Amino acid sequence: MRTHRLTAAAVAGGLAVGLVACSGGGGTTASAEDPLDMTMTVWTSDETIIATLESFADDFREENPELGDFTVQSIPFADYTKQLSVQLNGGEAPDLAWLVEANVPAFIASGALTDISSVREDEEFDAADYLENVTEQVTDGEALYGIPFSNGAQPVIYNTAAFEAAGVETPQQLIDKGEWTWDGLRRIAKEMVDSGVVTYGFDIPQFALQNYQFMGVFLKGWGAEAYPDGTSCGLASAESEEAFQYLHDLIFVDDSYPGPGETSAFSSGDTAMMVGSASTLNTITDPAITTRMVPQPDNNDGGDDYFMGQAYVSVLADGGSPELATRLLQHLTGAAASEELAGFYMSGRESLLEPSIVSQASERITDDEAQTAMIDPLKKAQQITYPVSYPELAAATKPDLDSIWQPAADIGGQLEKACAVSEPILADEG
């Protein structure tokens, strides 16, 4: 079996950055008499989702007895890429794996993923049903390296009960007035904190001042991009500096955003607004907390190309049988399975982007919110361009970017340092 190796530094940082070496070999031929066990890695620990995936495999096995046991291996998100890299280096690659969009180009370039373009030949699978903008990251010419399973334009969710108690204008009221901008969000976030009703006015929990791919929310809002076209560093641009300054001011001037070492808990009612997925709503158990979802604020130039978060399911080239795994993936992400999974994750299939389907993700979502805060933004959103070396860039720039989150930080200077360490990496990529 081939073994795709990732650099030691990459594994230590939990990153997949390139192909180091490989040896000849091929997948195993499975049969009904000699079935092949398969593994799929995921980062969810939700037992209902895992059971659903296992049931899909059971259905597949009825007509494909060459599939043996199917194991869904749950790995915490914080350790996911590191552990997956270790498995690849150790010759124990899973057959299927969830991959976050920022790392997909690196996995493709390393040769770790199998071309699954054969799924397009199945009319029943209907690959054309997927929105073009959700498949760009896994498409390379005619090759296809993954199927989108989770898609979202990351709406702003807000605590309507808290806004009512504070007597502060809500995001929806700003939308109705044509004033839903990042400046407007900053104003009402501070007013919410000043009211004493909440501890924080706004948060992006997935960012946590360290996961910089989530800075795309702000960079897009200011017309900036970390790595324009995947070939240069844009972190030190005036627009990027303005975006970092905005968030810095929320923390250290307005005291309305969680600072270093602080953690918000929207589901407990301590935060007025947050950017996140609809699944967050299912963590709220207090009936006194009422919510509403709206799109992200308009960009500073008036545009509405919102930040989009995605994840894919891919077939690992070093798995036991990439051919069998591709057919299994085709079943796991087919039209029927996708409709069932739409109750957990927003589909990239246009046929499933109906308010009545999308709103199934939570009882708190109305059909109107599903359309305006989830479906419409997803159809407009464009994927961020990630260089093949993005995982390496993320590790190299993190110390300089982390230094921004202190009161007297030289934001422009730190961003210039981040670009200075990025440029040699980008040059090697070219």
C-alpha positions in Angstrom: 0.0 0.0 0.0 1.2 3.5 -0.7 2.2 5.7 2.2 1.9 9.5 1.8 4.1 11.1 4.3 3.7 14.6 5.7 6.6 16.6 7.1 7.5 16.2 10.8 6.8 19.8 11.5 3.4 19.5 9.8 2.5 16.5 12.0 3.7 18.2 15.1 1.5 21.2 14.4 -1.4 19.0 13.2 -1.0 20.1 9.6 -0.9 18.5 6.2 1.4 20.4 4.0 2.8 18.2 1.3 3.9 14.9 -0.1 7.3 13.8 1.2 7.6 10.3 0.0 5.5 7.4 -1.3 6.1 3.8 -2.2 4.4 1.6 -4.7 1.3 -0.4 -4.0 -2.5 -0.5 -4.5 -5.8 -1.0 -2.8 -7.2 -4.4 -1.7 -9.7 -6.2 -3.8 -12.7 -7.0 -1.6 -15.4 -9.6 -2.2 -18.5 -11.0 -0.5 -16.3 -14.0 0.5 -13.6 -11.7 1.8 -15.2 -8.4 2.9 -13.2 -5.3 3.7 -13.6 -3.4 6.9 -13.7 0.4 6.5 -13.2 3.4 8.7 -14.4 7.0 8.4 -13.0 9.8 10.6 -15.2 12.6 11.7 -14.9 15.4 14.4 -18.5 15.2 15.7 -19.3 13.2 18.8 -23.0 13.4 18.2 -24.2 9.9 18.6 -27.3 10.5 16.4 -25.1 11.6 13.5 -22.7 8.8 13.9 -25.6 6.3 14.0 -27.1 7.8 10.9 -23.8 7.4 9.0 -23.6 3.8 10.2 -27.1 3.1 9.1 -26.3 4.4 5.6 -23.4 2.0 5.5 -25.7 -0.9 6.5 -28.0 0.0 3.6 -25.0 0.1 1.2 -23.8 -3.4 2.5 -27.1 -5.0 1.5 -26.2 -4.6 -2.2 -22.5 -4.5 -1.7 -21.5 -7.4 0.6 -17.9 -6.7 0.0 -18.1 -4.1 2.7 -17.3 -5.5 6.1 -17.6 -3.6 9.3 -17.9 0.1 9.0 -16.4 2.2 11.9 -17.0 5.9 12.4 -14.0 7.2 14.4 -14.6 10.5 16.2 -11.6 12.7 16.8 -11.9 16.1 18.6 -11.7 19.0 16.1 -8.7 20.6 17.9 -6.7 17.4 17.3 -8.3 16.2 14.1 -5.8 17.1 11.4 -2.8 16.2 13.6 -4.2 12.8 14.3 -5.2 12.2 10.7 -1.7 13.2 9.6 -0.2 10.7 12.1 -2.5 7.9 10.7 -1.3 8.7 7.2 2.3 8.7 8.2 1.9 5.5 10.1 0.3 3.6 7.2 -3.1 3.5 8.9 -5.1 5.8 6.7 -8.8 5.8 7.1 -10.9 5.1 4.1 -13.1 8.2 4.3 -12.4 11.4 6.2 -14.1 14.7 6.9 -11.8 17.6 5.9 -12.1 21.3 6.6 -11.9 23.6 3.6 -8.7 25.4 4.6 -6.6 22.2 4.5 -8.1 20.6 1.4 -5.6 22.1 -1.1 -2.7 20.7 1.0 -4.2 17.3 1.1 -4.9 17.4 -2.7 -1.3 18.5 -3.4 0.2 15.8 -1.2 -1.6 13.1 -3.3 -3.4 11.9 -0.2 -6.9 12.1 -1.8 -8.5 10.0 -4.5 -10.1 11.4 -7.5 -13.8 10.6 -7.1 -15.0 12.2 -10.3 -16.7 8.8 -11.3 -19.6 9.9 -9.1 -20.6 12.3 -11.8 -21.5 9.4 -14.1 -24.3 8.3 -11.8 -27.5 10.1 -12.9 -29.2 9.2 -9.7 -26.4 10.8 -7.6 -26.9 14.0 -9.6 -23.6 15.7 -9.0 -24.9 18.7 -10.9 -27.3 19.4 -8.1 -24.5 20.8 -6.0 -24.0 24.6 -6.1 -20.9 25.4 -8.1 -19.6 27.7 -5.4 -19.5 24.9 -2.8 -17.4 22.5 -4.9 -14.7 24.8 -6.2 -12.2 24.0 -3.4 -12.3 20.2 -4.2 -12.4 20.6 -8.0 -9.1 20.5 -10.0 -9.8 20.5 -13.7 -11.9 17.4 -14.3 -10.8 15.8 -11.0 -13.0 15.9 -8.0 -11.6 15.2 -4.5 -14.5 15.5 -2.1 -18.2 16.0 -1.6 -19.5 18.9 0.5 -21.4 17.7 3.5 -21.6 20.8 5.6 -22.1 24.3 4.2 -23.0 27.6 5.7 -22.7 31.3 5.3 -22.3 31.7 9.1 -25.3 33.8 10.1 -25.4 36.2 13.0 -27.5 34.7 15.8 -28.8 37.1 18.5 -30.6 36.9 21.8 -33.9 38.7 21.2 -34.9 38.5 24.9 -31.6 40.2 26.0 -32.1 43.0 23.4 -35.7 43.5 24.6 -34.5 43.7 28.2 -31.8 46.2 27.3 -34.0 48.3 25.1 -31.4 48.3 22.3 -32.0 48.2 18.6 -31.8 44.7 17.2 -29.9 43.5 14.1 -33.2 43.0 12.4 -34.3 46.5 13.1 -31.0 47.8 11.6 -31.7 45.6 8.6 -35.2 47.2 8.3 -33.6 50.6 8.4 -30.8 49.7 5.9 -28.2 50.2 8.6 -26.9 46.6 9.1 -23.2 47.3 8.8 -20.2 46.3 10.8 -20.2 49.8 12.4 -23.8 49.3 13.3 -23.0 45.9 14.9 -20.2 47.5 16.9 -22.5 50.2 18.2 -25.3 47.9 19.4 -22.7 45.4 20.8 -21.3 48.1 23.1 -24.8 49.3 24.0 -25.7 45.8 25.1 -22.7 45.5 27.3 -23.3 49.0 28.8 -26.8 48.0 29.6 -25.5 45.3 32.0 -27.8 42.7 30.5 -25.0 40.7 29.0 -21.3 40.2 29.5 -20.4 40.3 25.8 -22.0 42.1 22.9 -20.5 39.9 20.2 -18.4 36.9 19.6 -17.1 34.5 17.0 -16.5 31.4 19.2 -14.8 29.3 16.5 -12.2 32.1 16.1 -11.3 32.3 19.8 -8.5 34.8 18.9 -6.4 31.9 17.4 -8.1 30.1 14.6 -7.2 32.7 11.9 -9.2 31.1 9.0 -12.2 32.5 10.8 -10.9 36.0 10.4 -12.3 35.7 7.0 -15.5 37.0 8.5 -13.8 40.4 9.0 -11.4 40.4 6.1 -14.2 39.9 3.6 -16.2 42.6 5.3 -13.4 45.0 4.7 -12.6 43.9 1.2 -9.4 42.2 2.3 -8.0 38.7 1.8 -5.2 37.0 3.7 -3.7 35.4 0.5 -5.1 36.9 -2.6 -5.4 34.3 -5.4 -3.4 32.0 -3.1 -0.1 33.5 -4.3 0.6 36.6 -2.2 0.2 37.9 1.4 -2.6 40.4 1.9 -2.5 40.5 5.7 -0.6 43.8 5.8 -3.0 45.6 3.4 -4.8 48.7 4.7 -8.1 46.9 4.5 -6.8 44.0 6.5 -5.3 46.2 9.1 -8.7 48.0 9.5 -10.4 44.7 10.0 -8.0 43.6 12.8 -8.2 47.1 14.3 -12.0 46.8 14.4 -11.9 43.6 16.4 -9.1 44.9 18.6 -11.3 47.9 19.4 -14.2 45.7 20.3 -12.0 44.0 22.8 -9.9 46.8 24.3 -11.9 49.9 23.7 -15.5 48.8 23.9 -15.0 45.8 26.1 -17.8 44.1 24.1 -15.9 41.0 22.8 -14.1 38.2 24.7 -10.5 39.1 25.2 -7.5 36.7 25.7 -8.3 34.0 28.2 -12.0 34.8 28.1 -14.8 32.5 26.8 -18.4 33.4 26.0 -21.3 31.1 26.3 -24.1 32.3 24.1 -26.3 29.3 25.1 -26.3 30.5 28.7 -27.4 34.0 27.8 -24.1 35.9 28.5 -23.6 37.1 24.9 -25.9 39.3 22.8 -24.8 38.3 19.3 -22.5 35.6 17.7 -21.4 34.3 14.3 -21.9 30.6 14.1 -23.7 27.7 12.6 -27.4 26.9 13.2 -26.5 23.9 15.3 -25.5 26.3 18.1 -29.2 26.8 18.6 -29.6 23.2 19.8 -27.3 23.9 22.7 -29.8 26.3 24.2 -32.0 24.7 26.8 -33.2 27.8 28.7 -36.7 28.7 27.3 -36.2 32.2 28.5 -33.5 32.7 25.8 -35.2 33.6 22.5 -33.2 33.9 19.3 -33.3 35.2 15.8 -30.8 34.8 12.9 -29.8 37.3 10.3 -27.1 37.5 7.6 -23.7 38.9 8.4 -23.6 42.7 8.0 -23.0 44.1 4.6 -19.4 44.6 3.6 -17.9 48.1 3.9 -18.3 48.6 0.2 -21.9 47.6 0.3 -21.4 44.1 -1.1 -22.8 40.9 0.4 -20.2 38.2 -0.4 -20.4 36.6 3.0 -17.9 34.4 4.7 -18.6 30.7 4.1 -17.6 27.8 6.3 -17.4 24.3 4.7 -16.3 20.8 5.2 -16.1 17.8 2.8 -16.0 14.0 2.8 -13.0 12.7 0.9 -11.6 9.3 0.0 -8.1 8.6 1.2 -5.7 7.2 -1.5 -4.0 5.0 1.1 -7.2 3.4 2.3 -7.9 -0.3 1.9 -9.9 0.1 -1.3 -10.4 3.6 -2.8 -12.7 2.2 -5.4 -15.0 0.6 -2.8 -14.7 3.7 -0.6 -15.7 5.9 -3.5 -18.9 3.9 -4.1 -19.6 4.0 -0.4 -19.1 7.8 -0.3 -21.5 8.1 -3.3 -24.1 6.3 -1.2 -23.4 8.3 2.0 -23.8 11.6 0.1 -26.5 10.6 -2.5 -29.7 12.5 -2.8 -31.6 10.4 -0.2 -28.9 10.4 2.4 -28.3 14.1 1.9 -31.9 14.9 2.6 -31.7 13.0 5.8 -28.5 14.7 6.8 -30.0 18.1 6.1 -31.6 17.8 9.5 -28.0 18.2 10.9 -26.1 20.1 8.3 -27.0 22.5 5.6 -26.7 20.8 2.2 -24.9 22.1 -0.8 -27.5 20.5 -3.0 -29.7 23.2 -4.6 -32.7 20.8 -4.5 -32.4 20.7 -0.7 -32.1 24.4 -0.2 -35.7 24.9 0.7 -36.8 26.7 3.8 -38.9 23.8 5.1 -35.8 21.5 4.8 -33.1 23.9 6.1 -35.2 24.9 9.1 -35.2 21.3 10.3 -31.8 22.0 11.8 -33.5 23.5 14.9 -37.0 24.2 16.2 -35.8 27.8 16.7 -35.4 28.5 13.0 -38.3 29.9 11.1 -38.7 29.3 7.4 -38.1 33.0 6.8 -34.8 32.9 8.7 -33.8 29.8 6.8 -34.3 31.6 3.6 -32.8 35.1 4.4 -30.0 34.1 6.9 -28.9 30.8 5.5 -30.1 29.9 2.0 -29.7 33.3 0.2 -26.3 34.0 1.7 -25.0 30.6 0.9 -25.9 31.0 -2.8 -24.1 34.4 -2.9 -21.0 33.4 -0.9 -17.7 32.7 -2.6 -15.1 30.5 -1.2 -11.9 32.0 0.2 -8.8 31.1 -1.8 -6.5 28.9 0.3 -2.9 28.4 -0.9 -1.6 24.8 -0.9 0.8 25.9 1.8 -2.0 27.4 4.0 -1.4 25.0 6.9 2.2 25.9 7.0 1.4 29.6 6.6 -1.1 29.4 9.5 1.6 27.9 11.8 4.3 30.4 10.7 2.1 33.5 11.1 0.3 32.6 14.3 2.9 34.0 16.7 2.8 37.4 15.0 -1.0 37.5 14.8 -1.3 36.3 18.4 0.7 39.3 19.5 -2.1 41.6 18.2 -4.3 40.7 21.1 -2.8 42.9 23.7 -3.9 46.5 24.5 -0.9 48.4 23.1 -0.2 46.2 20.1 1.3 47.6 17.0 -1.3 46.0 14.7 0.3 47.2 11.4 3.7 46.1 12.5 2.6 42.6 13.5 0.7 42.2 10.2 3.9 43.2 8.3 5.8 40.6 10.2 3.2 38.0 9.4 3.6 38.8 5.7 7.4 38.7 6.0 7.3 35.1 7.2 4.6 34.2 4.6 6.5 35.5 1.5 9.2 32.8 1.5 6.6 30.1 2.0 4.5 31.4 -0.9 7.6 31.8 -3.1 8.5 28.2 -2.6 5.0 27.2 -3.5 5.2 29.1 -6.8 
